Amino acid sequence: MDDRPFVPGEFDPPTGLVTPDFVLEPLGPQHNQRDYAAWTSSMDHILATPGIVEPGDEDPWPHPMTLEENLGDLTGHAEDFAARRGFTYTVLDPIDDDVIGCLYIYPSKDAEHDVRVTSWVTADRAVLDPPLWRAVSDWLAADWPFANPDYAPRGLRS
């Protein structure tokens, strides 16, 4: 197993990204109700999103959970962010602050990539999936210390 840190010690992880279509901010327990409502309303759509299900994954997320179990997941993601083990951002509507998706930036499990990135949006915001992918891809290239991300491409329709 690789003992190198996920990101360099001098790297200051971004606290968010603002675009006209969405806002990214670190995911935490404060998002629990809105996050739970978002993903539970779109489970089939999320499972069909490129990159969400890894080959061989016998119990892919999302799967049914309670609101309390979701809170535990969000707490774990916030702890990972604080410890610099991984970085999870909630995707918010810039107008009403509603949770409309999520972005995960975690170490890759393969030797070919230095980071595995996944994201999803709710079924009713599916049109935002390609713009989210593009904005995050550009953000990773400009502001993050990764050379070879694994982030499943999207059909980039306008």
GISUL-V993698 format. One record per backbone hydrogen bond with DSSP energy under -0.5 kcal/mol. CO is the residue of the C=O (numbers start at 1). NH is the residue of the N-H. E is the energy in kcal/mol with one decimal. If there is no record, write none. Layout:
# GISUL-V993698
co:CO nh:NH e:E
co:CO nh:NH e:E
This chain:
# GISUL-V993698
co:8 nh:11 e:-1.7
co:11 nh:13 e:-0.8
co:15 nh:26 e:-0.6
co:17 nh:24 e:-3.3
co:22 nh:19 e:-2.5
co:23 nh:92 e:-3.2
co:24 nh:17 e:-1.4
co:25 nh:90 e:-3.0
co:28 nh:31 e:-2.3
co:29 nh:32 e:-1.8
co:31 nh:35 e:-3.4
co:32 nh:36 e:-2.8
co:33 nh:37 e:-2.2
co:34 nh:38 e:-2.0
co:35 nh:39 e:-2.5
co:36 nh:40 e:-2.3
co:37 nh:41 e:-1.1
co:39 nh:42 e:-1.2
co:42 nh:46 e:-2.8
co:43 nh:47 e:-2.6
co:44 nh:48 e:-1.2
co:46 nh:49 e:-1.7
co:49 nh:52 e:-1.9
co:52 nh:54 e:-0.6
co:54 nh:57 e:-2.2
co:56 nh:58 e:-0.7
co:66 nh:70 e:-2.2
co:67 nh:71 e:-2.1
co:68 nh:72 e:-1.8
co:69 nh:73 e:-2.0
co:70 nh:74 e:-2.7
co:71 nh:75 e:-2.4
co:72 nh:76 e:-2.2
co:73 nh:77 e:-2.4
co:74 nh:78 e:-2.2
co:75 nh:79 e:-2.3
co:76 nh:80 e:-2.5
co:77 nh:81 e:-2.3
co:78 nh:82 e:-2.4
co:79 nh:83 e:-2.2
co:80 nh:84 e:-0.7
co:80 nh:85 e:-2.5
co:80 nh:86 e:-0.9
co:81 nh:84 e:-1.0
co:85 nh:107 e:-0.6
co:87 nh:105 e:-2.2
co:88 nh:27 e:-2.5
co:89 nh:103 e:-2.7
co:90 nh:25 e:-1.6
co:90 nh:92 e:-0.6
co:91 nh:100 e:-3.4
co:91 nh:101 e:-1.1
co:92 nh:23 e:-2.1
co:93 nh:97 e:-1.9
co:98 nh:93 e:-2.6
co:100 nh:122 e:-2.2
co:101 nh:91 e:-2.3
co:102 nh:120 e:-2.0
co:103 nh:89 e:-2.8
co:104 nh:106 e:-0.5
co:104 nh:118 e:-2.0
co:105 nh:87 e:-3.0
co:106 nh:116 e:-3.7
co:110 nh:113 e:-0.6
co:115 nh:117 e:-0.5
co:115 nh:150 e:-2.7
co:116 nh:106 e:-2.5
co:117 nh:152 e:-0.5
co:118 nh:104 e:-3.2
co:120 nh:102 e:-2.0
co:122 nh:125 e:-1.8
co:123 nh:126 e:-1.4
co:125 nh:128 e:-2.6
co:126 nh:129 e:-1.9
co:127 nh:131 e:-0.5
co:128 nh:132 e:-2.6
co:129 nh:133 e:-2.6
co:130 nh:134 e:-2.5
co:131 nh:135 e:-2.6
co:132 nh:136 e:-2.8
co:133 nh:137 e:-2.6
co:134 nh:138 e:-2.5
co:135 nh:139 e:-2.3
co:136 nh:140 e:-3.0
co:137 nh:141 e:-1.9
co:138 nh:142 e:-2.1
co:139 nh:143 e:-3.0
co:140 nh:144 e:-1.3
co:148 nh:114 e:-1.4
co:148 nh:115 e:-0.8
co:149 nh:151 e:-0.7
co:150 nh:117 e:-2.9
co:154 nh:156 e:-0.8
co:155 nh:157 e:-1.8
